[in-house]
Structure formats: C-alpha cells, structure tokens
Amino acid sequence: MLVLHPSVSLRPERFGALAYSFDTRKLSFLKHPDLVRVVEALDGVQTVDDVLGSSGVDPSRWPSFRRALGTLVASQMLVAGGERAA
C-alpha cells in the first residue's frame, strides 16, 4: 500500500510524467501514461495489485510495473501509506 511522497510533484508530459522530489531534488521519468495513471491511483489503502487491476493494466505487464514502482520506492518517490503524514 503505497502513496506518492508528499514532497513529490508530478508534471504531465507527452511521454508520461516527470516526478520531482522537493526534499531530495531527485527527478524521475515515468515513461508511460499507464504508469502515471497507476502512480496517481495509489492511495495508501489499496494494494498495488488492486490498483493495477482497477487501472486496466494487463496482468502480463504487472511484473514490469512492480519493478518500476520498486524503483520509485527505492528513490523515495513513493512511500508506504502510513508514512504520508510523517
């Protein structure tokens, strides 16, 4: 159960979006609109699988989405739902 870190802003782009952290000054490229839709849908309540399913992502693509989300967690762009208020 993940959410976008409160210090991260998404800027829509033709290819997807840019994610910028005002805390770490890191910039990440979300290279597909489907990934942007998934990241925006993460609410800290639903599981990643629930969000992938409700976002219409084909299950055959879920492993690549999980890897991308893992990278965003490692770079502190996404955090566990309970960490949002911290």
Short mmCIF file of the C-alpha atoms (twelve columns), coordinates in Angstrom:
data_MODEL
# 
_entry.id   MODEL 
# 
loop_
_atom_site.group_PDB 
_atom_site.id 
_atom_site.type_symbol 
_atom_site.label_atom_id 
_atom_site.label_alt_id 
_atom_site.label_comp_id 
_atom_site.label_asym_id 
_atom_site.label_seq_id 
_atom_site.Cartn_x 
_atom_site.Cartn_y 
_atom_site.Cartn_z 
_atom_site.pdbx_PDB_model_num 
ATOM 1  C CA . MET A 1  0.000  0.000  0.000   1 
ATOM 2  C CA . LEU A 2  1.856  2.978  -1.363  1 
ATOM 3  C CA . VAL A 3  1.337  6.694  -1.934  1 
ATOM 4  C CA . LEU A 4  3.247  9.433  -3.671  1 
ATOM 5  C CA . HIS A 5  5.583  11.056 -1.151  1 
ATOM 6  C CA . PRO A 6  4.091  14.404 -0.039  1 
ATOM 7  C CA . SER A 7  7.175  16.283 -1.267  1 
ATOM 8  C CA . VAL A 8  6.917  14.800 -4.778  1 
ATOM 9  C CA . SER A 9  5.173  16.572 -7.609  1 
ATOM 10 C CA . LEU A 10 4.148  15.011 -10.925 1 
ATOM 11 C CA . ARG A 11 4.314  17.096 -14.086 1 
ATOM 12 C CA . PRO A 12 2.442  15.639 -17.058 1 
ATOM 13 C CA . GLU A 13 4.453  15.232 -20.257 1 
ATOM 14 C CA . ARG A 14 3.711  13.718 -23.682 1 
ATOM 15 C CA . PHE A 15 5.628  10.563 -22.785 1 
ATOM 16 C CA . GLY A 16 4.085  10.219 -19.302 1 
ATOM 17 C CA . ALA A 17 5.283  12.477 -16.485 1 
ATOM 18 C CA . LEU A 18 8.219  13.853 -14.567 1 
ATOM 19 C CA . ALA A 19 8.326  13.195 -10.837 1 
ATOM 20 C CA . TYR A 20 10.328 15.718 -8.820  1 
ATOM 21 C CA . SER A 21 11.128 15.451 -5.123  1 
ATOM 22 C CA . PHE A 22 11.472 18.806 -3.406  1 
ATOM 23 C CA . ASP A 23 13.192 17.045 -0.464  1 
ATOM 24 C CA . THR A 24 15.882 15.097 -2.309  1 
ATOM 25 C CA . ARG A 25 15.875 17.101 -5.569  1 
ATOM 26 C CA . LYS A 26 15.687 13.829 -7.483  1 
ATOM 27 C CA . LEU A 27 13.966 13.715 -10.836 1 
ATOM 28 C CA . SER A 28 12.381 10.544 -12.222 1 
ATOM 29 C CA . PHE A 29 10.824 9.927  -15.601 1 
ATOM 30 C CA . LEU A 30 7.558  7.995  -15.698 1 
ATOM 31 C CA . LYS A 31 7.841  6.846  -19.287 1 
ATOM 32 C CA . HIS A 32 4.286  5.708  -19.983 1 
ATOM 33 C CA . PRO A 33 0.853  7.219  -19.313 1 
ATOM 34 C CA . ASP A 34 -0.275 3.874  -17.839 1 
ATOM 35 C CA . LEU A 35 2.415  4.124  -15.162 1 
ATOM 36 C CA . VAL A 36 1.355  7.688  -14.392 1 
ATOM 37 C CA . ARG A 37 -2.247 6.546  -14.010 1 
ATOM 38 C CA . VAL A 38 -1.152 3.803  -11.590 1 
ATOM 39 C CA . VAL A 39 1.028  6.150  -9.517  1 
ATOM 40 C CA . GLU A 40 -1.786 8.704  -9.297  1 
ATOM 41 C CA . ALA A 41 -4.207 5.974  -8.183  1 
ATOM 42 C CA . LEU A 42 -2.001 4.772  -5.319  1 
ATOM 43 C CA . ASP A 43 -3.921 5.861  -2.233  1 
ATOM 44 C CA . GLY A 44 -2.206 4.037  0.631   1 
ATOM 45 C CA . VAL A 45 -5.292 1.870  1.130   1 
ATOM 46 C CA . GLN A 46 -5.463 -0.367 -1.931  1 
ATOM 47 C CA . THR A 47 -2.746 -2.908 -2.660  1 
ATOM 48 C CA . VAL A 48 -0.564 -2.453 -5.715  1 
ATOM 49 C CA . ASP A 49 -2.351 -5.393 -7.367  1 
ATOM 50 C CA . ASP A 50 -5.731 -3.763 -6.694  1 
ATOM 51 C CA . VAL A 51 -4.544 -0.523 -8.289  1 
ATOM 52 C CA . LEU A 52 -3.043 -2.329 -11.281 1 
ATOM 53 C CA . GLY A 53 -6.299 -4.196 -11.827 1 
ATOM 54 C CA . SER A 54 -8.548 -1.169 -11.431 1 
ATOM 55 C CA . SER A 55 -6.283 0.884  -13.719 1 
ATOM 56 C CA . GLY A 56 -6.820 -1.568 -16.556 1 
ATOM 57 C CA . VAL A 57 -3.212 -2.738 -16.769 1 
ATOM 58 C CA . ASP A 58 -2.975 -6.121 -18.487 1 
ATOM 59 C CA . PRO A 59 -1.751 -8.733 -15.959 1 
ATOM 60 C CA . SER A 60 1.076  -9.716 -18.326 1 
ATOM 61 C CA . ARG A 61 2.545  -6.217 -17.734 1 
ATOM 62 C CA . TRP A 62 2.288  -6.313 -13.933 1 
ATOM 63 C CA . PRO A 63 5.882  -7.527 -13.350 1 
ATOM 64 C CA . SER A 64 7.319  -4.524 -15.204 1 
ATOM 65 C CA . PHE A 65 5.013  -2.173 -13.301 1 
ATOM 66 C CA . ARG A 66 6.070  -3.738 -9.987  1 
ATOM 67 C CA . ARG A 67 9.732  -3.196 -10.934 1 
ATOM 68 C CA . ALA A 68 9.042  0.442  -11.850 1 
ATOM 69 C CA . LEU A 69 7.158  1.019  -8.596  1 
ATOM 70 C CA . GLY A 70 10.009 -0.639 -6.673  1 
ATOM 71 C CA . THR A 71 12.440 1.791  -8.272  1 
ATOM 72 C CA . LEU A 72 10.209 4.697  -7.235  1 
ATOM 73 C CA . VAL A 73 10.132 3.346  -3.658  1 
ATOM 74 C CA . ALA A 74 13.936 2.990  -3.630  1 
ATOM 75 C CA . SER A 75 14.284 6.605  -4.770  1 
ATOM 76 C CA . GLN A 76 11.769 7.762  -2.105  1 
ATOM 77 C CA . MET A 77 9.242  8.988  -4.675  1 
ATOM 78 C CA . LEU A 78 6.704  6.520  -3.246  1 
ATOM 79 C CA . VAL A 79 6.301  5.639  0.431   1 
ATOM 80 C CA . ALA A 80 4.174  3.290  2.488   1 
ATOM 81 C CA . GLY A 81 0.682  4.704  3.049   1 
ATOM 82 C CA . GLY A 82 1.248  5.308  6.754   1 
ATOM 83 C CA . GLU A 83 4.350  7.392  6.066   1 
ATOM 84 C CA . ARG A 84 2.448  10.069 4.136   1 
ATOM 85 C CA . ALA A 85 1.625  12.114 7.231   1 
ATOM 86 C CA . ALA A 86 5.204  11.967 8.513   1 
# 
